[in-house]
């Protein structure tokens, strides 16, 4: 019985931790002026193709789905490196450069790092607090 309780706690605790990080991000985005986050808006942005013209770039038109897949519940593949990208679902496991497993959305720093990098690559700019909140609502809905 004790082992079952420990195992259950280990499995459930990360889900709550990620919910806390996501809620903290949503609260921060609201404080920055965003409101009424929409999973539907996040889904629309996910597959929206952005014309991108930069000399020497491999992909002229981009979307989040270029690397992550149109269905974010399945693994994607980085367009340049071919590296497998874990699904965008809450609690998805990825492997970092050190070969260590990490759970998606586990820290504020990681969430913001990937928003910054991916929004700049896809949109050519940093995403707004509203856009980030819409994306997080979409990922929560999966």
LODOFI-378688 format. One record per atom (N, C-alpha, C): residue number from 1; atom name; y, z, x. Coordinates in steps of 0.1 Angstrom, whole numbers, padded with zeros to 4 digits. Example, Ala and Ser with C-alpha at 12.3 -4.5 7.8 and 13.67 -1.06 7.14 Angstrom:
BEGIN
<1 N <-0057 0078 0132>>
<1 CA <-0045 0078 0123>>
<1 C <-0033 0078 0132>>
<2 N <-0022 0071 0128>>
<2 CA <-0011 0071 0137>>
<2 C <0000 0079 0129>>
***
This chain:
BEGIN
<1 N <-0012 0000 0008>>
<1 CA <0000 0000 0000>>
<1 C <0013 0000 0009>>
<2 N <0012 0008 0019>>
<2 CA <0024 0009 0028>>
<2 C <0026 -0004 0035>>
<3 N <0015 -0011 0039>>
<3 CA <0017 -0024 0046>>
<3 C <0023 -0034 0036>>
<4 N <0019 -0034 0024>>
<4 CA <0024 -0043 0014>>
<4 C <0039 -0041 0012>>
<5 N <0043 -0029 0011>>
<5 CA <0057 -0025 0010>>
<5 C <0065 -0030 0022>>
<6 N <0060 -0028 0034>>
<6 CA <0067 -0033 0046>>
<6 C <0068 -0048 0046>>
<7 N <0057 -0055 0043>>
<7 CA <0057 -0070 0043>>
<7 C <0067 -0075 0032>>
<8 N <0067 -0069 0020>>
<8 CA <0076 -0073 0010>>
<8 C <0090 -0071 0014>>
<9 N <0093 -0060 0020>>
<9 CA <0107 -0057 0025>>
<9 C <0111 -0068 0035>>
<10 N <0102 -0071 0044>>
<10 CA <0106 -0081 0055>>
<10 C <0108 -0094 0049>>
<11 N <0101 -0098 0038>>
<11 CA <0103 -0111 0032>>
<11 C <0115 -0112 0023>>
<12 N <0118 -0101 0016>>
<12 CA <0129 -0101 0007>>
<12 C <0143 -0098 0013>>
<13 N <0143 -0090 0024>>
<13 CA <0156 -0086 0030>>
<13 C <0164 -0098 0035>>
<14 N <0158 -0108 0042>>
<14 CA <0166 -0120 0046>>
<14 C <0173 -0127 0035>>
<15 N <0166 -0128 0023>>
<15 CA <0172 -0135 0012>>
<15 C <0185 -0128 0007>>
<16 N <0185 -0115 0007>>
<16 CA <0197 -0107 0003>>
<16 C <0208 -0109 0014>>
<17 N <0204 -0109 0027>>
<17 CA <0213 -0110 0037>>
<17 C <0221 -0123 0036>>
<18 N <0213 -0134 0033>>
<18 CA <0220 -0147 0032>>
<18 C <0229 -0148 0020>>
<19 N <0224 -0141 0009>>
<19 CA <0233 -0141 -0003>>
<19 C <0246 -0134 0001>>
<20 N <0245 -0123 0009>>
<20 CA <0257 -0116 0013>>
<20 C <0267 -0125 0021>>
<21 N <0261 -0132 0030>>
<21 CA <0269 -0141 0039>>
<21 C <0276 -0152 0030>>
<22 N <0268 -0158 0021>>
<22 CA <0273 -0168 0013>>
<22 C <0284 -0163 0004>>
<23 N <0282 -0151 -0002>>
<23 CA <0292 -0145 -0011>>
<23 C <0305 -0142 -0003>>
<24 N <0303 -0137 0009>>
<24 CA <0314 -0134 0017>>
<24 C <0323 -0146 0020>>
<25 N <0316 -0157 0023>>
<25 CA <0323 -0170 0025>>
<25 C <0330 -0175 0013>>
<26 N <0323 -0174 0001>>
<26 CA <0330 -0178 -0011>>
<26 C <0342 -0169 -0014>>
<27 N <0341 -0156 -0012>>
<27 CA <0353 -0148 -0014>>
<27 C <0364 -0151 -0004>>
<28 N <0361 -0154 0008>>
<28 CA <0371 -0158 0018>>
<28 C <0378 -0171 0014>>
<29 N <0370 -0181 0009>>
<29 CA <0375 -0194 0005>>
<29 C <0385 -0192 -0007>>
<30 N <0381 -0183 -0016>>
<30 CA <0390 -0180 -0027>>
<30 C <0403 -0174 -0022>>
<31 N <0402 -0165 -0013>>
<31 CA <0414 -0159 -0007>>
<31 C <0423 -0169 0000>>
<32 N <0417 -0180 0004>>
<32 CA <0424 -0191 0011>>
<32 C <0429 -0201 0001>>
<33 N <0428 -0199 -0012>>
<33 CA <0433 -0207 -0022>>
<33 C <0424 -0216 -0030>>
<34 N <0411 -0215 -0027>>
<34 CA <0401 -0223 -0035>>
<34 C <0398 -0216 -0048>>
<35 N <0392 -0223 -0057>>
<35 CA <0388 -0217 -0070>>
<35 C <0378 -0225 -0077>>
<36 N <0372 -0219 -0087>>
<36 CA <0362 -0226 -0096>>
<36 C <0353 -0235 -0088>>
<37 N <0345 -0229 -0079>>
<37 CA <0335 -0237 -0071>>
<37 C <0325 -0244 -0080>>
<38 N <0321 -0256 -0076>>
<38 CA <0312 -0264 -0085>>
<38 C <0301 -0270 -0077>>
<39 N <0288 -0266 -0081>>
<39 CA <0277 -0272 -0075>>
<39 C <0276 -0287 -0077>>
<40 N <0281 -0292 -0088>>
<40 CA <0282 -0306 -0091>>
<40 C <0291 -0313 -0082>>
<41 N <0303 -0308 -0079>>
<41 CA <0312 -0314 -0069>>
<41 C <0306 -0314 -0055>>
<42 N <0299 -0303 -0052>>
<42 CA <0292 -0303 -0039>>
<42 C <0281 -0314 -0038>>
<43 N <0274 -0316 -0048>>
<43 CA <0263 -0326 -0049>>
<43 C <0269 -0340 -0047>>
<44 N <0280 -0342 -0054>>
<44 CA <0287 -0355 -0053>>
<44 C <0292 -0358 -0039>>
<45 N <0298 -0348 -0033>>
<45 CA <0303 -0349 -0019>>
<45 C <0291 -0352 -0009>>
<46 N <0279 -0346 -0012>>
<46 CA <0268 -0347 -0003>>
<46 C <0264 -0361 -0001>>
<47 N <0264 -0370 -0012>>
<47 CA <0260 -0383 -0010>>
<47 C <0271 -0393 -0009>>
<48 N <0284 -0389 -0010>>
<48 CA <0295 -0397 -0010>>
<48 C <0296 -0404 0004>>
<49 N <0297 -0418 0004>>
<49 CA <0297 -0425 0017>>
<49 C <0312 -0426 0021>>
<50 N <0314 -0422 0033>>
<50 CA <0328 -0422 0039>>
<50 C <0329 -0433 0049>>
<51 N <0338 -0443 0047>>
<51 CA <0340 -0453 0058>>
<51 C <0346 -0447 0070>>
<52 N <0340 -0449 0081>>
<52 CA <0344 -0442 0094>>
<52 C <0345 -0453 0105>>
<53 N <0356 -0455 0110>>
<53 CA <0358 -0464 0120>>
<53 C <0363 -0458 0133>>
<54 N <0355 -0457 0143>>
<54 CA <0359 -0452 0156>>
<54 C <0351 -0461 0166>>
<55 N <0358 -0466 0175>>
<55 CA <0352 -0475 0185>>
<55 C <0341 -0468 0192>>
<56 N <0330 -0475 0193>>
<56 CA <0318 -0470 0200>>
<56 C <0309 -0462 0191>>
<57 N <0312 -0459 0179>>
<57 CA <0304 -0450 0171>>
<57 C <0292 -0459 0165>>
<58 N <0281 -0453 0165>>
<58 CA <0269 -0459 0160>>
<58 C <0269 -0462 0145>>
<59 N <0274 -0452 0137>>
<59 CA <0274 -0454 0123>>
<59 C <0288 -0455 0118>>
<60 N <0291 -0466 0111>>
<60 CA <0304 -0469 0105>>
<60 C <0306 -0461 0092>>
<61 N <0296 -0462 0084>>
<61 CA <0297 -0455 0071>>
<61 C <0288 -0442 0072>>
<62 N <0293 -0431 0067>>
<62 CA <0286 -0419 0068>>
<62 C <0286 -0411 0055>>
<63 N <0276 -0402 0054>>
<63 CA <0276 -0392 0044>>
<63 C <0268 -0380 0050>>
<64 N <0268 -0369 0043>>
<64 CA <0260 -0358 0047>>
<64 C <0245 -0362 0047>>
<65 N <0241 -0371 0038>>
<65 CA <0227 -0376 0037>>
<65 C <0223 -0385 0049>>
<66 N <0233 -0389 0056>>
<66 CA <0230 -0398 0068>>
<66 C <0220 -0390 0077>>
<67 N <0222 -0377 0079>>
<67 CA <0213 -0369 0088>>
<67 C <0205 -0360 0080>>
<68 N <0210 -0354 0069>>
<68 CA <0203 -0343 0062>>
<68 C <0194 -0348 0051>>
<69 N <0195 -0361 0047>>
<69 CA <0187 -0367 0036>>
<69 C <0194 -0365 0023>>
<70 N <0192 -0375 0014>>
<70 CA <0198 -0374 0000>>
<70 C <0193 -0362 -0007>>
<71 N <0181 -0358 -0005>>
<71 CA <0175 -0346 -0011>>
<71 C <0176 -0335 0000>>
<72 N <0185 -0326 -0002>>
<72 CA <0187 -0315 0009>>
<72 C <0176 -0305 0009>>
<73 N <0166 -0306 0000>>
<73 CA <0155 -0296 0000>>
<73 C <0144 -0301 0010>>
<74 N <0146 -0313 0016>>
<74 CA <0136 -0318 0025>>
<74 C <0143 -0319 0039>>
<75 N <0134 -0319 0049>>
<75 CA <0140 -0320 0063>>
<75 C <0147 -0333 0065>>
<76 N <0158 -0332 0073>>
<76 CA <0165 -0345 0077>>
<76 C <0162 -0348 0091>>
<77 N <0170 -0358 0096>>
<77 CA <0168 -0362 0110>>
<77 C <0181 -0366 0116>>
<78 N <0186 -0360 0127>>
<78 CA <0199 -0363 0132>>
<78 C <0200 -0378 0136>>
<79 N <0210 -0384 0131>>
<79 CA <0212 -0399 0132>>
<79 C <0213 -0404 0147>>
<80 N <0218 -0396 0156>>
<80 CA <0219 -0400 0170>>
<80 C <0207 -0395 0178>>
<81 N <0203 -0383 0177>>
<81 CA <0193 -0377 0186>>
<81 C <0179 -0378 0180>>
<82 N <0178 -0380 0167>>
<82 CA <0164 -0380 0161>>
<82 C <0159 -0366 0159>>
<83 N <0166 -0355 0162>>
<83 CA <0161 -0342 0161>>
<83 C <0159 -0339 0146>>
<84 N <0148 -0332 0142>>
<84 CA <0146 -0328 0129>>
<84 C <0155 -0317 0125>>
<85 N <0161 -0318 0113>>
<85 CA <0171 -0308 0107>>
<85 C <0164 -0301 0096>>
<86 N <0164 -0288 0096>>
<86 CA <0157 -0281 0085>>
<86 C <0164 -0283 0072>>
<87 N <0157 -0281 0061>>
<87 CA <0164 -0283 0047>>
<87 C <0176 -0274 0046>>
<88 N <0184 -0277 0036>>
<88 CA <0197 -0269 0034>>
<88 C <0195 -0258 0024>>
<89 N <0182 -0256 0020>>
<89 CA <0180 -0245 0010>>
<89 C <0182 -0231 0017>>
<90 N <0185 -0221 0008>>
<90 CA <0187 -0208 0013>>
<90 C <0174 -0203 0019>>
<91 N <0175 -0197 0031>>
<91 CA <0163 -0191 0038>>
<91 C <0155 -0201 0045>>
<92 N <0159 -0214 0046>>
<92 CA <0152 -0224 0054>>
<92 C <0152 -0219 0069>>
<93 N <0141 -0222 0076>>
<93 CA <0140 -0218 0090>>
<93 C <0142 -0230 0098>>
<94 N <0150 -0228 0109>>
<94 CA <0153 -0239 0119>>
<94 C <0149 -0233 0132>>
<95 N <0148 -0242 0142>>
<95 CA <0146 -0238 0156>>
<95 C <0158 -0241 0164>>
<96 N <0164 -0231 0171>>
<96 CA <0176 -0234 0179>>
<96 C <0172 -0240 0193>>
<97 N <0182 -0242 0201>>
<97 CA <0180 -0249 0214>>
<97 C <0171 -0241 0223>>
<98 N <0170 -0228 0221>>
<98 CA <0162 -0219 0229>>
<98 C <0148 -0219 0224>>
<99 N <0145 -0226 0213>>
<99 CA <0132 -0226 0207>>
<99 C <0129 -0214 0198>>
<100 N <0140 -0207 0195>>
<100 CA <0138 -0195 0186>>
<100 C <0140 -0199 0172>>
<101 N <0133 -0193 0163>>
<101 CA <0135 -0195 0149>>
<101 C <0147 -0188 0143>>
<102 N <0155 -0195 0135>>
<102 CA <0166 -0189 0129>>
<102 C <0166 -0192 0114>>
<103 N <0171 -0183 0106>>
<103 CA <0172 -0186 0091>>
<103 C <0186 -0191 0088>>
<104 N <0186 -0202 0080>>
<104 CA <0199 -0208 0077>>
<104 C <0208 -0199 0069>>
<105 N <0221 -0199 0071>>
<105 CA <0231 -0191 0065>>
<105 C <0230 -0176 0068>>
<106 N <0225 -0173 0080>>
<106 CA <0222 -0159 0084>>
<106 C <0235 -0152 0089>>
<107 N <0245 -0160 0094>>
<107 CA <0257 -0154 0099>>
<107 C <0269 -0162 0095>>
<108 N <0280 -0156 0094>>
<108 CA <0293 -0163 0090>>
<108 C <0296 -0172 0102>>
<109 N <0294 -0168 0114>>
<109 CA <0298 -0177 0125>>
<109 C <0290 -0190 0125>>
<110 N <0277 -0189 0122>>
<110 CA <0269 -0201 0121>>
<110 C <0273 -0210 0110>>
<111 N <0276 -0204 0098>>
<111 CA <0280 -0212 0087>>
<111 C <0293 -0220 0090>>
<112 N <0302 -0213 0096>>
<112 CA <0315 -0220 0099>>
<112 C <0314 -0230 0110>>
<113 N <0305 -0227 0120>>
<113 CA <0303 -0236 0131>>
<113 C <0298 -0250 0126>>
<114 N <0288 -0249 0117>>
<114 CA <0282 -0261 0112>>
<114 C <0291 -0269 0102>>
<115 N <0298 -0261 0094>>
<115 CA <0308 -0268 0086>>
<115 C <0318 -0275 0095>>
<116 N <0323 -0269 0105>>
<116 CA <0333 -0275 0113>>
<116 C <0328 -0288 0120>>
<117 N <0316 -0287 0126>>
<117 CA <0310 -0298 0133>>
<117 C <0306 -0310 0124>>
<118 N <0300 -0306 0113>>
<118 CA <0295 -0317 0104>>
<118 C <0306 -0323 0096>>
<119 N <0316 -0315 0091>>
<119 CA <0327 -0321 0084>>
<119 C <0335 -0330 0093>>
<120 N <0337 -0327 0105>>
<120 CA <0345 -0335 0114>>
<120 C <0337 -0348 0117>>
<121 N <0324 -0348 0118>>
<121 CA <0316 -0360 0121>>
<121 C <0316 -0369 0108>>
<122 N <0314 -0363 0097>>
<122 CA <0312 -0370 0084>>
<122 C <0326 -0375 0079>>
<123 N <0335 -0366 0078>>
<123 CA <0348 -0369 0071>>
<123 C <0359 -0372 0081>>
<124 N <0357 -0369 0094>>
<124 CA <0368 -0371 0104>>
<124 C <0378 -0360 0103>>
<125 N <0375 -0349 0097>>
<125 CA <0384 -0338 0095>>
<125 C <0376 -0325 0092>>
<126 N <0383 -0314 0092>>
<126 CA <0377 -0301 0088>>
<126 C <0377 -0301 0073>>
<127 N <0366 -0296 0067>>
<127 CA <0365 -0295 0052>>
<127 C <0375 -0284 0047>>
<128 N <0380 -0286 0035>>
<128 CA <0388 -0276 0029>>
<128 C <0380 -0264 0024>>
<129 N <0386 -0252 0022>>
<129 CA <0379 -0241 0016>>
<129 C <0372 -0245 0003>>
<130 N <0379 -0253 -0005>>
<130 CA <0373 -0257 -0018>>
<130 C <0360 -0265 -0016>>
<131 N <0361 -0275 -0006>>
<131 CA <0349 -0283 -0003>>
<131 C <0338 -0274 0002>>
<132 N <0341 -0265 0011>>
<132 CA <0330 -0256 0016>>
<132 C <0324 -0248 0005>>
<133 N <0332 -0243 -0004>>
<133 CA <0327 -0235 -0015>>
<133 C <0318 -0243 -0024>>
<134 N <0322 -0256 -0027>>
<134 CA <0315 -0265 -0035>>
<134 C <0301 -0268 -0029>>
<135 N <0301 -0270 -0016>>
<135 CA <0289 -0272 -0009>>
<135 C <0279 -0260 -0010>>
<136 N <0285 -0248 -0007>>
<136 CA <0276 -0236 -0008>>
<136 C <0271 -0234 -0022>>
<137 N <0279 -0237 -0032>>
<137 CA <0274 -0236 -0046>>
<137 C <0262 -0246 -0048>>
<138 N <0264 -0258 -0043>>
<138 CA <0253 -0268 -0044>>
<138 C <0240 -0263 -0037>>
<139 N <0242 -0258 -0025>>
<139 CA <0230 -0253 -0018>>
<139 C <0223 -0241 -0025>>
<140 N <0232 -0233 -0031>>
<140 CA <0226 -0221 -0039>>
<140 C <0218 -0226 -0051>>
<141 N <0222 -0238 -0056>>
<141 CA <0216 -0243 -0069>>
<141 C <0202 -0249 -0066>>
<142 N <0199 -0252 -0054>>
<142 CA <0187 -0259 -0050>>
<142 C <0174 -0251 -0052>>
***
